[in-house]
Amino acid sequence: MNLTQESEKFFTSLEDKDTTMRLMLGRMPYHVLSAIEDQAKLIRKVKISCNESDEKIVATAMIIGYLLKGHLDRCELEENLKISTFD
Protein backbone atom coordinates (compact mmCIF):
# COMPACT_ATOMS: atom_id res chain seq x y z
CA MET A 1 0.00 0.00 0.00
CA ASN A 2 1.32 3.44 -0.94
CA LEU A 3 0.58 5.59 2.11
CA THR A 4 1.19 8.84 0.24
CA GLN A 5 -1.37 7.99 -2.43
CA GLU A 6 -3.83 6.75 0.18
CA SER A 7 -3.41 9.97 2.17
CA GLU A 8 -3.96 12.11 -0.91
CA LYS A 9 -7.07 10.11 -1.83
CA PHE A 10 -8.42 10.53 1.70
CA PHE A 11 -7.81 14.29 1.74
CA THR A 12 -9.42 14.64 -1.68
CA SER A 13 -12.51 12.84 -0.39
CA LEU A 14 -12.75 15.40 2.43
CA GLU A 15 -13.31 18.16 -0.12
CA ASP A 16 -16.93 16.98 -0.21
CA LYS A 17 -18.56 18.41 2.95
CA ASP A 18 -21.11 15.57 3.14
CA THR A 19 -18.32 12.98 3.13
CA THR A 20 -16.46 14.91 5.81
CA MET A 21 -19.54 15.22 8.01
CA ARG A 22 -20.40 11.53 7.60
CA LEU A 23 -16.85 10.52 8.54
CA MET A 24 -16.75 12.81 11.56
CA LEU A 25 -20.08 11.65 12.93
CA GLY A 26 -19.25 8.02 12.18
CA ARG A 27 -15.92 8.10 13.99
CA MET A 28 -16.47 10.51 16.85
CA PRO A 29 -19.36 11.01 19.25
CA TYR A 30 -21.11 14.35 18.98
CA HIS A 31 -19.82 15.57 22.38
CA VAL A 32 -16.21 14.94 21.26
CA LEU A 33 -16.86 16.94 18.07
CA SER A 34 -18.21 19.73 20.27
CA ALA A 35 -15.01 19.68 22.36
CA ILE A 36 -12.98 19.84 19.14
CA GLU A 37 -15.00 22.87 18.03
CA ASP A 38 -14.22 24.57 21.35
CA GLN A 39 -10.52 23.83 20.81
CA ALA A 40 -10.75 25.30 17.30
CA LYS A 41 -12.12 28.54 18.77
CA LEU A 42 -9.17 28.67 21.15
CA ILE A 43 -6.70 28.05 18.31
CA ARG A 44 -8.33 30.89 16.34
CA LYS A 45 -7.82 33.26 19.29
CA VAL A 46 -4.15 32.22 19.51
CA LYS A 47 -3.71 32.83 15.78
CA ILE A 48 -5.11 36.34 16.10
CA SER A 49 -3.01 37.23 19.14
CA CYS A 50 0.24 35.65 17.87
CA ASN A 51 -0.17 36.54 14.19
CA GLU A 52 0.90 33.03 13.10
CA SER A 53 0.57 31.89 9.49
CA ASP A 54 -2.48 29.91 8.41
CA GLU A 55 -0.23 26.97 7.51
CA LYS A 56 1.19 26.76 11.03
CA ILE A 57 -2.24 27.02 12.62
CA VAL A 58 -3.73 24.31 10.38
CA ALA A 59 -0.74 22.03 10.95
CA THR A 60 -1.00 22.55 14.70
CA ALA A 61 -4.73 21.79 14.66
CA MET A 62 -4.17 18.62 12.63
CA ILE A 63 -1.45 17.42 15.00
CA ILE A 64 -3.67 18.11 18.01
CA GLY A 65 -6.47 16.13 16.35
CA TYR A 66 -4.11 13.23 15.66
CA LEU A 67 -2.95 13.27 19.29
CA LEU A 68 -6.55 13.40 20.50
CA LYS A 69 -7.49 10.39 18.38
CA GLY A 70 -4.58 8.40 19.77
CA HIS A 71 -5.49 9.40 23.33
CA LEU A 72 -9.14 8.39 22.88
CA ASP A 73 -8.12 5.08 21.30
CA ARG A 74 -5.85 4.34 24.29
CA CYS A 75 -8.61 5.25 26.76
CA GLU A 76 -11.03 2.95 24.96
CA LEU A 77 -8.46 0.13 24.87
CA GLU A 78 -7.76 0.50 28.60
CA GLU A 79 -11.48 0.46 29.35
CA ASN A 80 -12.00 -2.64 27.22
CA LEU A 81 -9.06 -4.44 28.83
CA LYS A 82 -10.40 -3.72 32.33
CA ILE A 83 -13.78 -5.14 31.33
CA SER A 84 -12.16 -8.20 29.77
CA THR A 85 -9.86 -8.74 32.76
CA PHE A 86 -12.68 -8.83 35.27
CA ASP A 87 -15.25 -10.81 33.26
DSSP file (Angstrom, degrees, kcal/mol; ACC not computed):
  #  RESIDUE AA STRUCTURE BP1 BP2  ACC     N-H-->O    O-->H-N    N-H-->O    O-->H-N    TCO  KAPPA ALPHA  PHI   PSI    X-CA   Y-CA   Z-CA
    1    1 A M              0   0    0      0, 0.0     2,-0.9     0, 0.0     3,-0.1   0.000 360.0 360.0 360.0 131.3    0.0    0.0    0.0
    2    2 A N     >  -     0   0    0      1,-0.2     4,-2.3     2,-0.0     5,-0.2  -0.807 360.0-165.5 -89.3 106.8    1.3    3.4   -0.9
    3    3 A L  H  > S+     0   0    0     -2,-0.9     4,-2.4     1,-0.2     5,-0.2   0.818  85.3  55.8 -66.4 -31.3    0.6    5.6    2.1
    4    4 A T  H  > S+     0   0    0      2,-0.2     4,-2.4     1,-0.2    -1,-0.2   0.945 110.8  43.4 -65.7 -47.3    1.2    8.8    0.2
    5    5 A Q  H  > S+     0   0    0      1,-0.2     4,-2.5     2,-0.2    -2,-0.2   0.905 114.3  50.8 -64.2 -41.1   -1.4    8.0   -2.4
    6    6 A E  H  X S+     0   0    0     -4,-2.3     4,-2.3     2,-0.2    -1,-0.2   0.897 110.6  49.5 -64.0 -40.1   -3.8    6.7    0.2
    7    7 A S  H  X S+     0   0    0     -4,-2.4     4,-2.7     2,-0.2     5,-0.2   0.922 111.4  48.5 -63.8 -44.5   -3.4   10.0    2.2
    8    8 A E  H  X S+     0   0    0     -4,-2.4     4,-2.2     1,-0.2    -2,-0.2   0.900 111.2  50.4 -63.3 -40.7   -4.0   12.1   -0.9
    9    9 A K  H  X S+     0   0    0     -4,-2.5     4,-2.0     2,-0.2    -1,-0.2   0.915 111.3  49.1 -62.8 -43.0   -7.1   10.1   -1.8
   10   10 A F  H  X S+     0   0    0     -4,-2.3     4,-1.2     1,-0.2    -2,-0.2   0.941 111.8  47.3 -62.4 -48.5   -8.4   10.5    1.7
   11   11 A F  H  < S+     0   0    0     -4,-2.7     4,-0.3     1,-0.2    -1,-0.2   0.864 110.1  53.5 -63.6 -35.5   -7.8   14.3    1.7
   12   12 A T  H >< S+     0   0    0     -4,-2.2     3,-1.4     1,-0.2     4,-0.3   0.893 105.0  54.7 -64.5 -38.9   -9.4   14.6   -1.7
   13   13 A S  H >< S+     0   0    0     -4,-2.0     3,-1.2     1,-0.3    -1,-0.2   0.803  99.0  63.1 -65.1 -26.8  -12.5   12.8   -0.4
   14   14 A L  T 3< S+     0   0    0     -4,-1.2    -1,-0.3     1,-0.2    -2,-0.2   0.593  81.0  80.5 -74.6  -9.6  -12.7   15.4    2.4
   15   15 A E  T <  S+     0   0    0     -3,-1.4     2,-0.7    -4,-0.3    -1,-0.2   0.767  78.8  78.0 -65.8 -23.7  -13.3   18.2   -0.1
   16   16 A D  S <> S-     0   0    0     -3,-1.2     4,-2.2    -4,-0.3     3,-0.3  -0.795  77.0-152.2 -86.8 115.9  -16.9   17.0   -0.2
   17   17 A K  H  > S+     0   0    0     -2,-0.7     4,-2.6     1,-0.2     5,-0.2   0.818  93.4  55.4 -62.7 -31.4  -18.6   18.4    2.9
   18   18 A D  H  > S+     0   0    0      2,-0.2     4,-2.4     1,-0.2    -1,-0.2   0.907 108.6  47.7 -66.9 -40.7  -21.1   15.6    3.1
   19   19 A T  H  > S+     0   0    0     -3,-0.3     4,-2.5    -6,-0.2    -2,-0.2   0.926 112.7  49.4 -63.0 -44.9  -18.3   13.0    3.1
   20   20 A T  H  X S+     0   0    0     -4,-2.2     4,-2.6    -7,-0.2    -2,-0.2   0.931 112.4  46.7 -60.8 -47.0  -16.5   14.9    5.8
   21   21 A M  H  X S+     0   0    0     -4,-2.6     4,-2.6     1,-0.2     5,-0.3   0.907 112.0  50.7 -63.4 -42.2  -19.5   15.2    8.0
   22   22 A R  H  X S+     0   0    0     -4,-2.4     4,-1.8     1,-0.2    -1,-0.2   0.912 112.5  47.0 -62.5 -43.0  -20.4   11.5    7.6
   23   23 A L  H  X S+     0   0    0     -4,-2.5     4,-1.6     2,-0.2     5,-0.2   0.928 112.7  49.0 -64.5 -45.3  -16.9   10.5    8.5
   24   24 A M  H  X S+     0   0    0     -4,-2.6     4,-2.1     1,-0.2     3,-0.4   0.946 115.1  42.8 -61.2 -49.0  -16.7   12.8   11.6
   25   25 A L  H  < S+     0   0    0     -4,-2.6    -1,-0.2     1,-0.2    -2,-0.2   0.796 114.4  52.2 -69.9 -27.3  -20.1   11.6   12.9
   26   26 A G  H  < S+     0   0    0     -4,-1.8    -1,-0.2    -5,-0.3    -2,-0.2   0.748 119.4  33.2 -77.8 -23.9  -19.3    8.0   12.2
   27   27 A R  H  < S+     0   0    0     -4,-1.6    -2,-0.2    -3,-0.4    -3,-0.2   0.638 119.6  42.1-108.2 -17.6  -15.9    8.1   14.0
   28   28 A M  S  < S-     0   0    0     -4,-2.1    -1,-0.2    -5,-0.2     2,-0.0  -0.991  80.0-115.9-133.8 138.0  -16.5   10.5   16.9
   29   29 A P    >>  -     0   0    0      0, 0.0     4,-2.0     0, 0.0     3,-0.8  -0.343  35.4-110.9 -65.2 154.6  -19.4   11.0   19.3
   30   30 A Y  H 3> S+     0   0    0      1,-0.3     4,-2.2     2,-0.2     5,-0.2   0.876 116.7  56.0 -56.6 -41.2  -21.1   14.4   19.0
   31   31 A H  H 3> S+     0   0    0      1,-0.2     4,-1.6     2,-0.2    -1,-0.3   0.819 106.7  50.8 -65.7 -28.9  -19.8   15.6   22.4
   32   32 A V  H <> S+     0   0    0     -3,-0.8     4,-2.3     2,-0.2    -1,-0.2   0.903 108.7  51.3 -71.0 -41.7  -16.2   14.9   21.3
   33   33 A L  H  X S+     0   0    0     -4,-2.0     4,-2.2     1,-0.2    -2,-0.2   0.878 108.4  52.8 -60.9 -36.6  -16.9   16.9   18.1
   34   34 A S  H  X S+     0   0    0     -4,-2.2     4,-2.0     2,-0.2    -1,-0.2   0.901 108.1  49.7 -65.1 -40.8  -18.2   19.7   20.3
   35   35 A A  H  X S+     0   0    0     -4,-1.6     4,-2.0     2,-0.2    -2,-0.2   0.876 109.6  52.1 -64.8 -37.1  -15.0   19.7   22.4
   36   36 A I  H  X S+     0   0    0     -4,-2.3     4,-2.3     2,-0.2    -2,-0.2   0.902 107.1  52.6 -64.6 -41.1  -13.0   19.8   19.1
   37   37 A E  H  X S+     0   0    0     -4,-2.2     4,-1.9     1,-0.2    -2,-0.2   0.904 108.1  51.0 -61.4 -41.2  -15.0   22.9   18.0
   38   38 A D  H  X S+     0   0    0     -4,-2.0     4,-1.7     1,-0.2    -1,-0.2   0.903 109.8  50.0 -61.9 -41.0  -14.2   24.6   21.3
   39   39 A Q  H  X S+     0   0    0     -4,-2.0     4,-2.5     1,-0.2    -2,-0.2   0.879 106.8  55.4 -64.4 -38.2  -10.5   23.8   20.8
   40   40 A A  H  X S+     0   0    0     -4,-2.3     4,-2.2     1,-0.2    -1,-0.2   0.882 105.3  52.4 -62.4 -38.4  -10.7   25.3   17.3
   41   41 A K  H  X S+     0   0    0     -4,-1.9     4,-1.8     2,-0.2    -1,-0.2   0.896 109.9  48.9 -63.7 -39.7  -12.1   28.5   18.8
   42   42 A L  H  X S+     0   0    0     -4,-1.7     4,-2.1     2,-0.2    -2,-0.2   0.914 109.7  51.0 -65.6 -42.9   -9.2   28.7   21.1
   43   43 A I  H  X S+     0   0    0     -4,-2.5     4,-2.5     1,-0.2    -2,-0.2   0.885 107.8  53.9 -61.6 -38.8   -6.7   28.1   18.3
   44   44 A R  H  X S+     0   0    0     -4,-2.2     4,-2.2     2,-0.2    -1,-0.2   0.909 107.6  50.0 -62.3 -42.4   -8.3   30.9   16.3
   45   45 A K  H  X S+     0   0    0     -4,-1.8     4,-2.4     1,-0.2    -1,-0.2   0.904 110.5  50.1 -62.2 -41.5   -7.8   33.3   19.3
   46   46 A V  H  X S+     0   0    0     -4,-2.1     4,-2.7     1,-0.2     5,-0.3   0.912 108.6  52.9 -63.0 -42.7   -4.2   32.2   19.5
   47   47 A K  H  X>S+     0   0    0     -4,-2.5     4,-1.7     1,-0.2     5,-0.7   0.921 110.9  46.7 -58.9 -44.4   -3.7   32.8   15.8
   48   48 A I  H  <5S+     0   0    0     -4,-2.2    -1,-0.2     1,-0.2    -2,-0.2   0.926 117.0  42.5 -65.0 -44.8   -5.1   36.3   16.1
   49   49 A S  H  <5S+     0   0    0     -4,-2.4    -2,-0.2     1,-0.2    -1,-0.2   0.808 123.5  36.5 -75.1 -28.6   -3.0   37.2   19.1
   50   50 A C  H  <5S-     0   0    0     -4,-2.7    -1,-0.2    -5,-0.2    -2,-0.2   0.558  95.7-135.4-100.0 -10.3    0.2   35.7   17.9
   51   51 A N  T  <5 +     0   0    0     -4,-1.7    -3,-0.2    -5,-0.3    -4,-0.1   0.885  41.6 170.4  55.6  42.5   -0.2   36.5   14.2
   52   52 A E      < -     0   0    0     -5,-0.7    -1,-0.1    -6,-0.2     2,-0.1  -0.432  38.2 -95.8 -79.2 158.5    0.9   33.0   13.1
   53   53 A S     >  -     0   0    0      1,-0.1     4,-2.0    -2,-0.1     5,-0.2  -0.349  27.7-118.0 -71.6 154.9    0.6   31.9    9.5
   54   54 A D  H  > S+     0   0    0      1,-0.2     4,-2.8     2,-0.2     5,-0.2   0.879 114.3  57.5 -58.9 -38.8   -2.5   29.9    8.4
   55   55 A E  H  > S+     0   0    0      1,-0.2     4,-2.5     2,-0.2    -1,-0.2   0.910 107.3  46.5 -61.3 -43.0   -0.2   27.0    7.5
   56   56 A K  H  > S+     0   0    0      2,-0.2     4,-2.4     1,-0.2    -1,-0.2   0.894 113.3  49.1 -67.0 -39.4    1.2   26.8   11.0
   57   57 A I  H  X S+     0   0    0     -4,-2.0     4,-2.5     2,-0.2    -2,-0.2   0.926 113.1  46.1 -66.9 -44.1   -2.2   27.0   12.6
   58   58 A V  H  X S+     0   0    0     -4,-2.8     4,-2.5     2,-0.2    -2,-0.2   0.927 113.5  49.4 -64.7 -44.1   -3.7   24.3   10.4
   59   59 A A  H  X S+     0   0    0     -4,-2.5     4,-2.3    -5,-0.2    -2,-0.2   0.916 111.7  49.2 -61.4 -42.6   -0.7   22.0   10.9
   60   60 A T  H  X S+     0   0    0     -4,-2.4     4,-2.6     1,-0.2    -1,-0.2   0.927 111.2  49.3 -61.8 -45.1   -1.0   22.5   14.7
   61   61 A A  H  X S+     0   0    0     -4,-2.5     4,-2.3     1,-0.2    -2,-0.2   0.892 111.1  49.7 -62.6 -40.1   -4.7   21.8   14.7
   62   62 A M  H  X S+     0   0    0     -4,-2.5     4,-2.3     2,-0.2    -1,-0.2   0.908 111.2  48.7 -66.2 -41.1   -4.2   18.6   12.6
   63   63 A I  H  X S+     0   0    0     -4,-2.3     4,-2.7     2,-0.2    -2,-0.2   0.921 110.6  50.7 -64.6 -43.4   -1.5   17.4   15.0
   64   64 A I  H  X S+     0   0    0     -4,-2.6     4,-2.6     1,-0.2    -2,-0.2   0.910 110.6  50.0 -60.4 -41.9   -3.7   18.1   18.0
   65   65 A G  H  X S+     0   0    0     -4,-2.3     4,-2.4     2,-0.2    -1,-0.2   0.899 110.3  49.7 -62.7 -41.0   -6.5   16.1   16.3
   66   66 A Y  H  X S+     0   0    0     -4,-2.3     4,-2.1     2,-0.2    -2,-0.2   0.919 112.2  47.8 -63.7 -44.0   -4.1   13.2   15.7
   67   67 A L  H  X S+     0   0    0     -4,-2.7     4,-2.4     1,-0.2    -2,-0.2   0.897 110.8  51.9 -63.7 -40.6   -2.9   13.3   19.3
   68   68 A L  H  X S+     0   0    0     -4,-2.6     4,-2.9     2,-0.2     5,-0.2   0.928 108.2  51.0 -61.2 -45.5   -6.5   13.4   20.5
   69   69 A K  H  X S+     0   0    0     -4,-2.4     4,-2.4     1,-0.2    -1,-0.2   0.920 111.2  47.9 -59.7 -44.5   -7.5   10.4   18.4
   70   70 A G  H  X S+     0   0    0     -4,-2.1     4,-2.2     2,-0.2    -1,-0.2   0.901 112.0  50.1 -62.5 -41.2   -4.6    8.4   19.8
   71   71 A H  H  X S+     0   0    0     -4,-2.4     4,-2.5     2,-0.2    -2,-0.2   0.934 111.8  47.0 -63.3 -46.8   -5.5    9.4   23.3
   72   72 A L  H  X S+     0   0    0     -4,-2.9     4,-2.4     1,-0.2    -2,-0.2   0.882 110.8  52.5 -64.0 -38.0   -9.1    8.4   22.9
   73   73 A D  H  X S+     0   0    0     -4,-2.4     4,-2.4    -5,-0.2    -1,-0.2   0.914 110.5  48.0 -62.9 -42.5   -8.1    5.1   21.3
   74   74 A R  H  X S+     0   0    0     -4,-2.2     4,-2.9     2,-0.2     5,-0.2   0.916 111.0  50.6 -64.4 -42.9   -5.8    4.3   24.3
   75   75 A C  H  X S+     0   0    0     -4,-2.5     4,-2.4     1,-0.2    -2,-0.2   0.922 112.0  47.4 -59.9 -44.0   -8.6    5.2   26.8
   76   76 A E  H  X S+     0   0    0     -4,-2.4     4,-2.6     2,-0.2    -1,-0.2   0.901 112.0  50.0 -64.7 -41.0  -11.0    2.9   25.0
   77   77 A L  H  X S+     0   0    0     -4,-2.4     4,-2.5     2,-0.2    -2,-0.2   0.926 111.0  48.8 -63.6 -45.1   -8.5    0.1   24.9
   78   78 A E  H  X S+     0   0    0     -4,-2.9     4,-2.1     1,-0.2    -2,-0.2   0.915 112.1  49.3 -61.0 -42.5   -7.8    0.5   28.6
   79   79 A E  H  X S+     0   0    0     -4,-2.4     4,-2.0    -5,-0.2    -2,-0.2   0.922 112.2  47.8 -62.4 -44.4  -11.5    0.5   29.3
   80   80 A N  H  X S+     0   0    0     -4,-2.6     4,-2.5     1,-0.2    -2,-0.2   0.878 110.5  51.5 -65.4 -37.9  -12.0   -2.6   27.2
   81   81 A L  H  X S+     0   0    0     -4,-2.5     4,-2.6     2,-0.2    -1,-0.2   0.877 108.3  51.5 -67.8 -37.0   -9.1   -4.4   28.8
   82   82 A K  H  X S+     0   0    0     -4,-2.1     4,-1.7     2,-0.2    -1,-0.2   0.919 111.8  47.2 -64.2 -42.6  -10.4   -3.7   32.3
   83   83 A I  H  X S+     0   0    0     -4,-2.0     4,-0.7     1,-0.2    -2,-0.2   0.929 114.8  46.1 -64.0 -44.5  -13.8   -5.1   31.3
   84   84 A S  H >< S+     0   0    0     -4,-2.5     3,-0.6     1,-0.2    -2,-0.2   0.878 110.0  54.7 -65.7 -38.1  -12.2   -8.2   29.8
   85   85 A T  H 3< S+     0   0    0     -4,-2.6    -1,-0.2     1,-0.2    -2,-0.2   0.861 113.9  39.5 -65.0 -36.8   -9.9   -8.7   32.8
   86   86 A F  H 3<        0   0    0     -4,-1.7    -1,-0.2     1,-0.2    -2,-0.2   0.429 360.0 360.0 -98.2   0.8  -12.7   -8.8   35.3
   87   87 A D    <<        0   0    0     -4,-0.7    -1,-0.2    -3,-0.6    -2,-0.1   0.495 360.0 360.0 -75.0 360.0  -15.2  -10.8   33.3
